[in-house]
Amino acid sequence: MYKVYFCMDKGLRDYQQDCIYIDGEIFQKENMKCPQVRKIGKSSAIFAVCDGMGGLSEGEKASEFVCRTLKSCDVPFSKDGIYRMLFKIQKKFESSGFIWSGTTIAGVYMDGTNSLIFNAGDSRVYKYTPEKLIYLSHDHSYVQSLVDRGIISYQESFFHPERYIVEFGIGDVFSPDWNEGKKPFIIEDRLNEEELYLICTDGLSDYIPDQQIHYLLSPDPLKNFKKLIDELDKVKSDNYSVILVKTC
């Protein structure tokens, strides 16, 4: 079983281009009363966020399309299962009629305390531990490429003026990358008793540093989730979506 807290807001944008996926439930609201809470009474579940991109409302449609397609997928609990799921969604997107649009995706497929972490784009998955917040996913972004090459530090990437440049995701705009064999980031993980996952779009990770997120959530992340959202509302600009998932 899992306890899930989540929230989303359109920030200062005209459209809500984020979409939240909670084990088959899809949410895309300009704002919502936070936190929303769900209890998932089964051993296996998928949780994800998408951050759409494209002119006018196309980003909104792209992220919702990906979540809706995810809902229809039968996904084996394996890294290959996750890859095949994302590849299938990409191919459906390419034949959907969308033009020059796309979306990021980041999520966790949980089976008890065992987990598969996945992302394409710059939406993120963190693991909260009592000691620190661990960045588990891996951005497909220009700034992340600078970090990977040792040109800037991870801490410096938070302040980089080009941190908004996304280099991969799901959508027709990313078809050349998929055709050239570029793959989503997928790793295995495991939760201990006092740990939980934080899944978010860059509307959180670009505005509040990792260390401050951990400070705001400590020592009880579910109890302090509203504290994080209240702080985010002070600095928000972009759409944001945030999910906390804990085993129970």
FENHU-V424391 format. One record per backbone hydrogen bond with DSSP energy under -1.0 kcal/mol. NH is the residue of the N-H (numbers start at 1). CO is the residue of the C=O. Records with the same first field share a line. If there is no record, write none. Layout:
# FENHU-V424391
NH=CO + CO
This chain:
# FENHU-V424391
2=40
3=246
4=38
5=244
6=36
7=242
9=240
10=30
12=237
13=10
19=50
20=27
21=48
22=25
23=46
25=22
27=20
36=6
38=4
40=2
45=110
47=108
48=21
49=106
50=19
52=17
53=102
58=55
61=57
62=58
63=59
64=60
65=61
66=62
67=63
68=64
69=65
70=66
71=67
73=70
78=76
82=78
83=79
84=80
85=81
86=82
87=83
88=84
89=85
90=86
91=87
92=88
93=89
94=90
95=91
96=93
102=53
103=170
104=51
105=120
106=49
107=118
108=47
109=116
110=45
111=114
112=43
114=111
115=189
116=109
117=187
118=107
119=185
120=105
124=200
126=198
127=134
128=196
129=132
134=127
136=125
137=125
140=121
142=165
145=141
146=142
147=143
148=144
149=145
150=147
151=146
157=153
159=156
163=160
165=162
167=140
170=103
173=101
174=171
175=172
178=174
179=175
180=176
181=178
182=177
185=119
187=117
189=115
191=113
195=192
196=128
197=245
198=126
199=243
200=124
201=241
204=201
205=201
206=202
207=204
208=204
213=209
214=210
215=211
216=212
217=213
218=214
224=220
228=224
229=225
230=226
231=227
232=228
233=229
236=232
240=9
242=7
243=199
244=5
245=197
246=3
248=1
